[in-house]
């Protein structure tokens, strides 16, 4: 299993959050009838999806690290009855 660099992942997560915030601020300052607002709506939705995936991966990696730390990651022999 490949180990994840959580520092890099957290930095990437922060960058996505900043980009999303910038797009939301730009969207709020535009007139409602401008065509560019559709592009910004798509950007904000895409950033939200990326954030959901990244946070899910980070939570999984943190969970796996806890499992490895307490020693539950060792394979156990299966019992045949």
N, CA, C and O of each residue as an XYZ file, in Angstrom:
324
protein
N       0.847     -1.184      0.000
C       0.000      0.000      0.000
C       0.886      1.240      0.000
O       1.872      1.298      0.735
N       0.550      2.207     -0.800
C       1.311      3.433     -0.888
C       0.885      4.386      0.229
O      -0.305      4.595      0.465
N       1.885      4.963      0.915
C       1.578      5.935      1.956
C       1.298      7.292      1.318
O       1.922      7.675      0.328
N       0.361      7.997      1.900
C      -0.019      9.308      1.397
C       0.708     10.384      2.185
O       0.850     10.272      3.403
N       1.169     11.424      1.504
C       1.766     12.563      2.173
C       0.626     13.495      2.563
O       0.127     14.260      1.738
N       0.220     13.425      3.830
C      -0.935     14.210      4.273
C      -0.661     15.707      4.230
O      -1.588     16.495      4.043
N       0.592     16.111      4.399
C       0.920     17.534      4.313
C       0.630     18.079      2.927
O       0.058     19.160      2.783
N       1.026     17.329      1.907
C       0.754     17.726      0.526
C      -0.747     17.760      0.270
O      -1.255     18.692     -0.353
N      -1.454     16.741      0.750
C      -2.903     16.679      0.546
C      -3.594     17.856      1.225
O      -4.517     18.446      0.664
N      -3.151     18.194      2.425
C      -3.756     19.330      3.130
C      -3.480     20.644      2.411
O      -4.350     21.513      2.346
N      -2.269     20.792      1.868
C      -1.950     22.005      1.100
C      -2.835     22.109     -0.140
O      -3.342     23.182     -0.464
N      -3.012     20.990     -0.822
C      -3.866     20.964     -2.012
C      -5.305     21.303     -1.641
O      -5.983     22.039     -2.358
N      -5.765     20.764     -0.519
C      -7.112     21.040     -0.036
C      -7.289     22.535      0.231
O      -8.321     23.108     -0.118
N      -6.299     23.163      0.842
C      -6.368     24.602      1.107
C      -6.431     25.406     -0.190
O      -7.173     26.384     -0.279
N      -5.650     24.994     -1.202
C      -5.678     25.697     -2.479
C      -7.045     25.592     -3.142
O      -7.542     26.569     -3.701
N      -7.648     24.423     -3.082
C      -8.980     24.242     -3.668
C      -9.992     25.110     -2.926
O     -10.856     25.726     -3.550
N      -9.890     25.161     -1.605
C     -10.794     26.013     -0.821
C     -10.652     27.482     -1.216
O     -11.649     28.194     -1.340
N      -9.408     27.935     -1.414
C      -9.185     29.322     -1.818
C      -9.762     29.603     -3.200
O     -10.393     30.639     -3.413
N      -9.550     28.687     -4.135
C     -10.104     28.866     -5.479
C     -11.629     28.895     -5.449
O     -12.258     29.694     -6.143
N     -12.211     28.022     -4.643
C     -13.664     27.989     -4.519
C     -14.190     29.289     -3.926
O     -15.183     29.841     -4.400
N     -13.521     29.772     -2.890
C     -13.946     31.024     -2.260
C     -13.844     32.184     -3.252
O     -14.742     33.023     -3.324
N     -12.750     32.229     -4.014
C     -12.591     33.296     -5.014
C     -13.714     33.251     -6.052
O     -14.263     34.288     -6.425
N     -14.052     32.047     -6.515
C     -15.122     31.914     -7.509
C     -16.467     32.337     -6.912
O     -17.279     32.965     -7.591
N     -16.699     31.997     -5.654
C     -17.966     32.380     -5.017
C     -18.060     33.892     -4.834
O     -19.121     34.484     -5.031
N     -16.947     34.508     -4.459
C     -16.934     35.969     -4.303
C     -17.181     36.639     -5.647
O     -17.975     37.575     -5.742
N     -16.502     36.163     -6.687
C     -16.695     36.732     -8.030
C     -18.140     36.557     -8.488
O     -18.725     37.461     -9.084
N     -18.707     35.388     -8.206
C     -20.093     35.104     -8.609
C     -21.064     36.058     -7.915
O     -22.025     36.518     -8.530
N     -20.824     36.349     -6.666
C     -21.734     37.229     -5.913
C     -21.657     38.680     -6.356
O     -22.610     39.435     -6.164
N     -20.542     39.081     -6.942
C     -20.402     40.479     -7.362
C     -20.904     40.719     -8.778
O     -20.953     41.865     -9.225
N     -21.278     39.659     -9.495
C     -21.743     39.801    -10.883
C     -23.238     40.072    -10.925
O     -23.990     39.746    -10.006
N     -23.633     40.685    -12.033
C     -25.055     40.846    -12.284
C     -25.642     39.465    -12.583
O     -24.979     38.619    -13.183
N     -26.878     39.246    -12.164
C     -27.500     37.924    -12.283
C     -27.651     37.478    -13.737
O     -27.570     36.283    -14.021
N     -27.864     38.399    -14.645
C     -28.136     38.005    -16.028
C     -26.876     37.803    -16.878
O     -26.993     37.547    -18.076
N     -25.717     37.908    -16.314
C     -24.486     37.747    -17.099
C     -24.220     36.282    -17.393
O     -24.388     35.440    -16.511
N     -23.809     35.957    -18.617
C     -23.528     34.561    -18.979
C     -22.374     33.948    -18.185
O     -22.320     32.733    -17.997
N     -21.461     34.788    -17.726
C     -20.312     34.273    -16.972
C     -20.732     33.648    -15.651
O     -19.990     32.851    -15.077
N     -21.907     34.002    -15.170
C     -22.350     33.437    -13.892
C     -22.564     31.927    -14.009
O     -22.369     31.194    -13.039
N     -22.963     31.464    -15.195
C     -23.112     30.018    -15.402
C     -21.765     29.310    -15.284
O     -21.674     28.230    -14.700
N     -20.722     29.922    -15.839
C     -19.383     29.353    -15.744
C     -18.949     29.276    -14.285
O     -18.393     28.268    -13.850
N     -19.204     30.336    -13.538
C     -18.815     30.358    -12.127
C     -19.621     29.356    -11.309
O     -19.087     28.737    -10.390
N     -20.896     29.191    -11.633
C     -21.695     28.181    -10.943
C     -21.096     26.793    -11.164
O     -21.034     25.982    -10.240
N     -20.657     26.526    -12.394
C     -20.016     25.252    -12.698
C     -18.703     25.080    -11.960
O     -18.395     23.990    -11.478
N     -17.922     26.159    -11.868
C     -16.655     26.108    -11.130
C     -16.890     25.787     -9.667
O     -16.227     24.918     -9.100
N     -17.830     26.486     -9.058
C     -18.110     26.276     -7.636
C     -18.577     24.837     -7.394
O     -18.166     24.207     -6.419
N     -19.424     24.324     -8.266
C     -19.888     22.936     -8.131
C     -18.731     21.950     -8.284
O     -18.645     20.973     -7.541
N     -17.846     22.203     -9.243
C     -16.696     21.311     -9.454
C     -15.757     21.346     -8.257
O     -15.267     20.303     -7.825
N     -15.500     22.536     -7.718
C     -14.644     22.621     -6.533
C     -15.268     21.853     -5.371
O     -14.563     21.190     -4.611
N     -16.566     21.942     -5.238
C     -17.250     21.209     -4.172
C     -17.075     19.703     -4.320
O     -16.880     18.998     -3.330
N     -17.145     19.210     -5.546
C     -16.954     17.774     -5.782
C     -15.522     17.350     -5.472
O     -15.298     16.301     -4.868
N     -14.555     18.167     -5.884
C     -13.151     17.857     -5.608
C     -12.912     17.854     -4.099
O     -12.222     16.977     -3.579
N     -13.472     18.815     -3.409
C     -13.309     18.872     -1.956
C     -13.910     17.644     -1.278
O     -13.335     17.114     -0.328
N     -15.057     17.195     -1.760
C     -15.686     16.007     -1.184
C     -14.804     14.775     -1.362
O     -14.656     13.971     -0.442
N     -14.226     14.632     -2.540
C     -13.344     13.489     -2.797
C     -12.089     13.567     -1.929
O     -11.700     12.578     -1.308
N     -11.460     14.737     -1.886
C     -10.233     14.883     -1.104
C     -10.462     14.649      0.385
O      -9.672     13.959      1.030
N     -11.525     15.209      0.934
C     -11.769     15.010      2.362
C     -12.095     13.554      2.652
O     -11.717     13.033      3.702
N     -12.786     12.896      1.744
C     -13.063     11.470      1.919
C     -11.778     10.652      1.925
O     -11.613      9.753      2.750
N     -10.865     10.966      1.003
C      -9.584     10.261      0.952
C      -8.751     10.528      2.204
O      -8.122      9.616      2.741
N      -8.749     11.774      2.666
C      -7.993     12.099      3.873
C      -8.554     11.367      5.084
O      -7.795     10.845      5.901
N      -9.873     11.324      5.206
C     -10.483     10.605      6.328
C     -10.143      9.125      6.272
O      -9.877      8.506      7.302
N     -10.151      8.556      5.069
C      -9.820      7.138      4.914
C      -8.367      6.885      5.305
O      -8.071      5.915      6.003
N      -7.461      7.752      4.858
C      -6.047      7.591      5.196
C      -5.821      7.728      6.696
O      -5.037      6.976      7.274
N      -6.501      8.685      7.333
C      -6.373      8.842      8.782
C      -6.906      7.610      9.507
O      -6.314      7.159     10.488
N      -8.011      7.071      9.032
C      -8.582      5.857      9.625
C      -7.606      4.694      9.469
O      -7.366      3.952     10.421
N      -7.042      4.533      8.267
C      -6.084      3.450      8.035
C      -4.843      3.601      8.910
O      -4.296      2.605      9.384
N      -4.394      4.838      9.127
C      -3.238      5.074      9.986
C      -3.538      4.646     11.419
O      -2.679      4.071     12.088
N      -4.739      4.921     11.888
C      -5.130      4.508     13.246
C      -5.170      2.989     13.342
O      -4.697      2.414     14.322
N      -5.730      2.345     12.336
C      -5.807      0.884     12.316
C      -4.402      0.280     12.331
O      -4.148     -0.684     13.054
N      -3.489      0.841     11.534
C      -2.108      0.341     11.516
C      -1.438      0.565     12.865
O      -0.690     -0.286     13.346
N      -1.711      1.715     13.471
C      -1.069      2.060     14.742
C      -1.465      1.097     15.861
O      -0.627      0.716     16.678
N      -2.719      0.709     15.897
C      -3.155     -0.183     16.974
C      -2.984     -1.654     16.606
O      -3.324     -2.535     17.395
N      -2.458     -1.922     15.409
C      -2.112     -3.281     15.037
C      -3.230     -4.124     14.467
O      -3.106     -5.348     14.423
N      -4.294     -3.527     14.039
C      -5.398     -4.284     13.459
C      -5.232     -4.519     11.966
O      -6.068     -5.175     11.346
N      -4.170     -3.995     11.388
C      -3.983     -4.135      9.942
C      -3.340     -5.468      9.574
O      -3.239     -5.796      8.392
N      -2.906     -6.236     10.561
C      -2.282     -7.525     10.284
C      -3.328     -8.486      9.743
O      -4.421     -8.577     10.301
N      -3.024     -9.199      8.681
C      -3.981    -10.175      8.175
C      -4.155    -11.329      9.157
O      -3.188    -11.816      9.741
N      -5.371    -11.746      9.322
C      -5.661    -12.872     10.219
C      -6.009    -14.089      9.389
O      -6.686    -13.977      8.366
N      -5.550    -15.248      9.823
C      -5.884    -16.456      9.052
C      -7.379    -16.734      9.145
O      -7.996    -16.574     10.198
N      -7.944    -17.152      8.017
C      -9.371    -17.449      8.011
C      -9.602    -18.822      8.601
O      -8.812    -19.743      8.394
N     -10.671    -18.949      9.323
C     -11.018    -20.224      9.928
C     -11.904    -21.004      8.964
O     -12.822    -20.460      8.351
N     -11.610    -22.256      8.853
C     -12.428    -23.130      8.016
C     -13.150    -24.066      8.950
O     -12.517    -24.816      9.693
N     -14.454    -24.033      8.923
C     -15.240    -24.897      9.813
C     -15.711    -26.126      9.097
O     -16.387    -26.966      9.691
